[in-house]
Amino acid sequence: MISVEEAKILIVKSSFRLNPVCREISKSLRCVLAEDLFSPLNYPPFDQSAMDGFAIFHSDIPGKVEIEIVGESPAGNPYKEKISSGQSVRVFTGGKIPEGADAVIVQEKVSIENGKIISEEKQIIKGANIRENGSQIKKGELVLKKGTVLNPGAIGFLASLGITEVKVFPEPKVSIIVTGNELQKSGNPLVNGQIYESNSFALKSALESINIPSVNIVIIGDDEKITKETLSKEINNSDVVLVSGGISVGKYDFVGKCLEELQVENVFYKISQKPGKPMFFGRKNDCLIFGLPGNPASALSCFYEYVITSLKIMQGFSDISLKKVCLKIISDYKKKEGLSLFLKGKTMEDKVEILSGQESNNIGAFAFADCLIYLPAEKGNVKSGEFVEVHLLPV
């Protein structure tokens, strides 16, 4: 049995980034860039009006009281002639500045009489209200660094530069195998000794919360042959396999034996923690295997504390763990030294509350929890007002 800290180190060492793929930017939200991106053009690609107004020679203000209007330049349909001193062109926001003009006077600062503008400004500087060609970014300049997480703004920025595809780290292929003769599908009537299966729902939802929407789910009974066949198939077809239940050493727990027969490398088995002590982590070729406890609260706690780390490494993230903060606990808690605890909690500004229902089989508290309170093995009793380490759950 190893410590929480040792388990996390081993998981990081055993995890790996997936090979990058090319993907349309419209399908790349929250993906991590796998390469530096450089601009294929100047942006804006021409001198562009920042306001509705009139393109002029700045030196004509205030010398010329009246300036002739010779045309207009709406966005997408530029004025094609070169203008001279004493001339102006009506321009609109985003419109191209006509050749010869070097400033824009906003429409609110002029009046129009007999096809001419009459300026109310005493002075206007060169370049006023003009977005210059390449002022935002120039051709060949770095747009986004490798490792950038693509948010909506980044995707819009790339689209404005004409970039349609990017190289990103893909989402891992994840399979969930749920074991147990006692499990019944929701919606079906329960018979004596059965419970409704919930781990696949909780784990799939947790995966969706970190941008892994596509998950393969297999539910099997406690049958050694079927367990081995299912494990073999899913390991061969997945980047990550999550096995719920069957990892202990009971008469009907076949997962551990089958993993050994399939020559899965045993990185570790059992962590000095509660909940989730009988957790397995292994690797075969390019597939990571997590044997999670069958108790729902234990399975979800282990997912948040351990599985997320591997999944984020695979996707190229630099921030690979739950966000940690230190908050004041609002009640006493009795704890023996020697065992690490993950307690479901609820944050309240600079404080945190331990929720009721901490049992391994009680997933109800997770319906209200927004964090896990971590009490390390060497920690004993906790007193109200004491600072504790808090791991914030994904929204």
Buried (B, 14 or more C-beta within 10 A) or exposed (E): EBBBEEBBEBBEEBBEEBEBBEBEBEEBEBBBBBEEBBBEBBBBEBBBBBBBBBBBBBEBBEEBEEBBBBBBBBEEEBBEEEBEEBBBBBBBBBBBBBBBBBBBBBBEBBEEEEEBBEBEEEEBEEBBBBBEBBBBBEEEEEBBEBBBBBEEEBBEBBEEBEBEEBBBBBBBBBBBBBBBEBBBEEEEEEEEEBEEBBBBBBBBEBBEEBBBEEBBBBBBEBBBEBBBEBBBBBBEEBBBBBBBBBBBEEEBBBBBBBBEEBEBEBBBBBBBBBBBBBBBBBBBEEBBBBBBBBBBBBBBBBBBBBBBBBBBBBBBBEEBBBEEBEBBBBEEBEBEEEBBBBBBBBBEEEBBBBBEBBEBBBBBBBEEBBBBBBBBBEBEEBEEEEEBBBBBBEE
